[in-house]
Structures are given as C-alpha cells and as structure tokens.
Amino acid sequence: MSIQVETGKRGLTDPAMAKVIADAVPAQPLDTQNKMNYFVKPRGRRLTEYEILCCYAQPTPDWIPGGLDWGDWTQKFHGGRPSWGNETTELHTTDWHKHRDPALRWHALYVKDKAEEWRYTDRFLKAYSADGQVRSIDPKWRDEVLNDYLGAFCFSEYGLFNSHSSASRDCLGDTLRMSISMIGLDKVDNAQMIQLERTFLAKLVPGFPESTDEPKKEWTQGAIYKSARETVEDIWQATYDWNEILWSGHMVYDALFGQFVRREFFLRLSSYFGDNLTPFFINQMQLYYSQTKGITGDIFFHCLADDAEFGDYNKRLLRAWTDKWLPRTVDSLKDFMGIFSKIPEIKGVTSKDAVEAALERVFDDWKRDCADPVSYKVDTAALVKTVLTGLK
Amino acid sequence: MAISTATKAATDALAANRAPVSVNAQEVHRWLQSFTWDFEKNRTKYPTKYKMANDTKEQFKLIAKEYARMESVKDERQFGSLQDVLARVDAAKRVHPKWNETMKVVSNFLEVGEYNAIAATGMLWDSATAPEQKNGYLAQTLDEIRHTNQCGYVNYYFSKNGQDPAGHNDARRTRTIGPLWKGMKRVFSDGFISGDAVECSINLQLVGEACFTNPLIVAVTEWAAANGDEITPTVFLSIETDELRHMANGYQTVVSIANDEAASKYLNTDLNNAFWTQQKYFTPVLGMAFEYGSHFKVEPWVKTWNRWVYEDWGGIWIGRLGKYGVQSPASLRDAKKDAYWAHHDLFLIAYALWPTGFFRLTLPTAEEAEWFEFNYPGWHEHYGKIYEEWRARGCEDPNSGFIPLMWFIENNHPIYIDRVSQVPFCPSLCKGASTLRVHELNGKKHSFSDDWGERMWLTEPERYECQNIFEQYEGRELSDVIAELHGVRSDGKTLIAQPHTDKDGKLWTLDDIKKLNCVFADPLKSL
C-alpha cells in the first residue's frame, strides 16, 4: 500500500496499515531492560514512579554536582552569566539531584489531592451555609478578627508565595524545582482560601466587607503585622540565595510565626468564638504545612546537612542563617501579641498563661523540627519570654 | 454596619433563605489583583529593559484549587486511556518501529523544553508586577511540571510496554552524546531561561509555544496516529490543552509592555532573534523527525511549516499583535527557504553520525525515495544518490566496516557546528541556505552558518561560548565516547543507536565501531 496516507487514517485501526506495521515489528522486544531511569539510585528499595518521571529531567552539566550532561550553556544571560550556576547558593552538596518529596508527588498526584480538597471545600461550604452555622460566630471575632487580621495574614502567605518565584528559577535540581513550585502554589492557595472565607462570609452576613482594603491597610500600616511584613518583604525580594529564601521562609519564619498565627491563634481560638468555619480552612493550610515540612526537611537535613562532604559546612551556614532570621521572626511574634488586646480575654485560652503555653508548643516544635537537626543552640524559654513582652 | 445589626441581618437572611451557598473560583480571583502591596525593595531579581505594567490582567482567571481540579480531570482521561484500553490492546507494540525510534527523541526533547519552561515561567512570575500576570505565569509553571511528567510518561510507557526499550529507558542520560543535543538545549533550555526576562518570554511563549507547538505537539499526533502510535496523541493533545493558556501568557507579556518606550525600540529585534533561534533548530529537526522517522507520511513538512509557521503564526498571530507595534520577523523569509531543504541536509549529517544517537535511524526505502522526489523535486539527484552509495557500501551491516561519516571525510565534506544555534551543517553539501563563515576571538575559532546567528554572536559573543561535540570529543575514539556516555544496551556491548530498524538486521556493537578507528577531529583546527 502507499506510504502517503489520507488525513485521519490510523495505523492502529486501519487493517492494511496495521498489517504493514505488524510485519515490521520484532517478535520480541530488542532489549530486556524495560525500566525507565534504571540507572537512578532509588531512595527506597525500589525505583518509584515519582523517581522515574522526575529524576534527571534537568539537563545539568557535570560541573554542577549530580549532573549527567557535559559542557557549557548554549546561551547565557547578557554579560555571560550562566543559565544555572553553583554560585546561586552558598550551600554545597555532592548531588543537587538527591532530593525526593517524601509524599512522592509528581504533578498528577499533587493536583489530584488539591482537586479533592476543592470539591470537598465546595460541599462543605454548601452544608455549612444550609445549616446556618454562621449564626454562632461571635460578631466581634467575625467582623474584626477574621475580617481584619485573618484578612491581613493573607498578605503574609501571598508574600511567601512570591518568594518561591526566584527559587523555582534558580535552584539546581529537577526534584527540587518541582517541589519548590508546588509548595509555592500551596502558599498562594492559603492566601486565596483566606479571601475565599471572607467572600463566603460576605455572602452570608450582610455588610461583611469582602474588599481587601481593610486587611491590606492592617498589613501595610498596622502595628500587629509590622515586623512580619518587613520580614516577608525581605525574604521575598531582598534575598537572592534560593536556599536562604527557603530556609528563612519555611524553616524559621513560617515554622514559628506562621505556625503560631495559624495553629495557635486562629485554629485554637476560633471554636471559643463559635467559629467552626475558619478551622476548615486553617486545617487545609496545616496539611500543606506538614507536607512542606517533609519536603524542606528532606532538602535541608537529608540532602544538605547530611551530605558526606559538605554536611558540616552546610549546618554551619544554616545556623548562621538562623541567627539572621530568628530575631526578626521573634519580633514578628512580639508584634503579633498585640492582637490579644483586640479580643475578649478567656481565662486559660487567651490569658497570658495560655499564650505562653501556645508559644512554648510552637518553639518546642521548631526546636525539634528545624533547630536540632542543624545543632542550633537555642534557649526557647528566653525567646518565649521576649515574645511575651509584646502582650499588652 | 454595626456588628449587632449585621448579625441580626444574617440571622434574618438565613431565616428567609437557607439555600446552600458556596464560592466559585471567579469570586476569589477577582480580588487577586489587590493581593500585592507597594514596598521599597519590591523589584524583580531578573532585570528587563522593558517595564511590565502593574495592571496587566490574565485571561484564564484560575485560582490554585480550580487549576488543580481542571488538570486532574484531564489527567483522569489521559491516564485512564493509557492504563486501560491502550494497555489492553498492546498499543505500544503496534507502533511502526521507525516511529518508535522517533518518539525516543521527540518525547525526551520536548520534555527538556517543558522542564526548562518551569524555570522560565518562574522567572516571569518574579518579573511581572501585576498579581494577575504573576498568576498566569504561575499556572504555567505548574503546567510545565505536568508536561515534563507527561513527556517522561511517554518514554516510560514505551520502555515498559514497547518493542525496543533501549533509548526510551535512558534518554535522560544518553541524549547528551549526539549532534542534536546541544542545539536542542539552545532552543528548549537556555533560550527560555537565560537573558532579559521579556526576551525569554518571547522565546518561550511568543515563538516556542505560539509558533512551534502547533507543528510539534499537534502535527506530531497526526504522524503518530498514522504510524500506529495512539500513546503520543493521548498525551500530547492533553498537553496542548494547556498550551493555549501559555500562548495567552505570551500575548499578555506583549500587552504588558506595549506602552513602554523600550518596546518600540527593542521588541521587534528581540522577536526576530527569538524566531530565528527557534526556527533554526525546529525547522530542520521536526521535518527530519516526521519525514525520515516515519513509514506512513501525512504531508510534506514544507506544507505543514507553511501552514502553521508562515501563515498561522507569521500572518494571523503576529498580525493580532500588530496594534502593539509587533511586526512579522524579518528572518521569516529566510526561514521559509530553510523549510524546504534544511531537514534533508540535517538527516544526511544525523545519519552519518548515527552511532552517537540514542535511537535507531533508517535510510529511506525505494518507496520513500519516490515520495521525497515527488514532494521535493531534485531530492534524488542530491540526496538519493548519496544514500544509494551508502547502502551499496553496506552502511547498515556491521560487517561492512563502513559508517557514512567516513564518506564525508573521504569526499572532503567537513561538518561544522554553528556556534550560536549549535546545529551541525556541511557547507559543501547542503542544498539549504547555510554557508560557512568563521570568526576568531581570543584565539578560538567559531563557525556560523547564517547571517542572523552570526549577527547575534558579533553583538554578544559572551553569550555563545558553548563547546560543540567536535571540540569536546576531539582526539577521542568514537567507541570510547559511546561507552563512556552509556550508549549501549543492557548486554553492555550492543549499541542503542543502529543504522536500521530491520527486525532481522544485525545489530552493531562497540567492537564493530572500534574496528573503524574513527577519531573525532575539530574541523575548525584545519582552517
């Protein structure tokens, strides 16, 4: 038959074409190695689908540790700066391709989870509204705390989201780039969920302001988020080392300030003010926090702090970065203590002893999760004491 | 409204109407533009000579969760087809062997483009000032991860289920050996991520995606289906559903700089350079993949090129941007000449260097030679006769002791690499427009094949310093290079690359190559 075929003819289904193809195909596969990426060292016992689809997608030359390619970049920045370069971070490793997302999420698995969360969010909101649960929210909590201060926290999440843009551009490995982009998307998702909650409340509560004007004013001009805002601005736009961006954002600022605001303030207190709406959203954010912690823990501890050649150096640098960002985060928390003067005191809940206990939980978690793995010596009690001086 | 009044109003409203209420994506998205704030240090880390407007909107208006829902639905269809019906009909083994080889290259090289686009859109997300514009780029960042995984999935699928896993199973390692790799990196990797952020956007979105994804991702599915491959259309058409958003991002990039004075000074030059950069590689490589990498032919590449590149992109798409001062690239005329012969010229060289591939190549059969001559009059006189000579000398048979690279040397047809595009060319043999020009800088010689690339290098030589394969491998014996870069099958001796796809043909080994004693030489050294 002719080799020129009409548009729409398919070799799989056209009998004459299928015969030509079948006659050309060998009876047995020409090679016995049928596993893609068989040369990749698996993290676990077996190579996972995540490792098959993600590892070595990046064409890294071998002078960037872990790369399989050779030679120079075929086009550079104006002036000759390389496409990617070891100089974009102060940290060192023997292999920038070592990172694995502990949840093994490639794109399809990542969006599947989030799509389920979105569908469930829609169903939850419908049930919540039909049930009339909004009536139980304390009006002051709803109209001042949720509107102004949860609304303002949207900007903290949005700023951290944007800090991932240059990190996703500059990082030196494929699994890193995918993880960084995904945890960045989670941060903008957090910001959008906050606005979504405010929009939802505006639909149910006549007069509840949906506009971002008041929260933005609080974020940019208010005292409660002043230090947080300045810290986020510097993580986002004044920090160029992509590892420092991730360390400062996730392992210092968000692990302390973000955790206190989300878990110990909005999540813990909302039920005391009749608010069972906010926990629905905050718990999604906490899920993302947990997943992100798995990723950043793998990057900084498993890959970098435990690197056979550069581990000690990396830990020293991570401690130095902690020294740089911890005081600013403590200041952020100290400023945030001002929020307790805006809400009615509930003994054992918003009183000083309860706030202190909440801070201790956050600092203890941080010490265990972020400080100890790099041997960072810290007096958390002293830090809690410093933060508490912000209580009015 | 006072708090108590608001609460009462809410209670009253609920008493009157307890209908379920939710919030849709658009109701959240409309606030996105207000998510940013002004602060002193707020500037991009990737400077651009253009100023992107603060109020630029995006067209798709997605939020994170809605994005995930949309993509997840598409994934369910795509992976459902691959893992269910296509697996049950053993589809991967019912693909013509020539096309099976083509997909080793096409899927992996597209993967590189998609992968680098993650970084490229990360840079644009950083560069844009308008939150909506950032959001558009962000969605693309995630899309590019999707596409990277999808392209990987095609190789993964063919590895697991297909007729020749070698090359599919290790393309990410073996792709670096041959002469097509560095040129691919220029267009699909560094061209997207290294330079002025807007220039990169023009490369990626305005040219790469708006111009070449149609032939690359859409046309390839027609060729695939004709040659029995239903895996590629299943995946690539799902990729293409996202590309529309990416083209829109490119459009919005231009919109965002339209009122900037720099646009009137630089935009058309950047577009022209970007178009030439992309076409210099894609025009010959895609044409070669389609016409020489298939058994059943859909239509001559020159017609596909003319429809998608010249008319659809150069005419309609760029025409739409005319109101912003954008003009069709001046280099389009020269590219049109390349669309006729350049892929035939490239196949000559690719076949001559077949041992450095991670795929099997096939000489045109008599039937195909007729097809080429019919569609490209003059083909036989120039190319067909050479292939006949190679075949007569036994180029497919490992016992012949002949690979076509030797013919180039015997007949004094040196192969050069264009420093800017990294595309190989043979000035004494090509029917296309390539001509040799050589410059020396700091004691190093550089060869070029066309005016446009030469001009880019003369303007900014520090951007194009990459070694080519002849410089890299100079003095090294061919089988040593192949062995070092893992170009062998699982038996440790048979080459992944082969000069035929004949199921009964003998396969070349490292020893067969070693006997030829082919040693790489840098042709520029002899000038």
Interface residues (C-beta under 8 A of the other chain):
Chain A: I3 Q4 V5 T7 K9 R10 G11 L12 M17 A18 V20 I21 A22 A24 V25 P26 A27 P29 L30 D31 T32 Q33 N34 K35 M36 N37 Y38 F39 E49 I52 L53 C54 C55 Y56 A57 Q58 P59 L68 D69 W70 G71 D72 W73 T74 Q75 K76 F77 H78 G79 G80 R81 P82 S83 W84 W106 H107 A108 Y110 V111 K112 D113 K114 A115 E117 W118 R119 T121 D122 L125 K126 A127 S129 A130 G132 V134 R135 P139 K140 D143 C154 F155 Y158 N162 H164 S165 S166 A167 S168 R169 D170 D174 R177 M178 S181 M182 G184 L185 D186 V188 D189 A191 Q192 Q195 L196 T199 F200 K203 L204 V205 P206 G207 F208 E210 S211 T212 D213 K216 W219 T220 R229 E233 D234 W236 Q237 A238 Y240
Chain B: M1 I3 S4 T5 A6 T7 A9 A10 T11 A13 L14 R18 A19 P20 V21 S22 V23 E27 V28 W31 L32 S34 F35 T36 W37 D38 F39 K41 N42 R43 K45 Y46 I63 A64 K65 E66 Y67 A68 R69 E71 S72 V73 D75 F79 V89 A91 K93 R94 V95 H96 P97 K98 E111 V112 Y115 I118 A119 A120 G122 M123 W125 D126 P131 K134 N135 L138 T141 L142 I145 R146 T148 N149 G152 Y153 N155 Y156 S159 K160 N161 G162 Q163 D164 P165 A166 H168 N169 D170 R172 R173 R175 T176 K182 G183 K185 R186 S189 D190 G191 I193 S194 G195 D196 E222 A225 A226 N227 G228 D229 E230 T277 H295 F296 K297 V298 E299 E367 E368 W371 Q422 E460 E462 R463 Y464 E465 C466 Q467 Q472 H486 R489 S490 T501 K503 L507
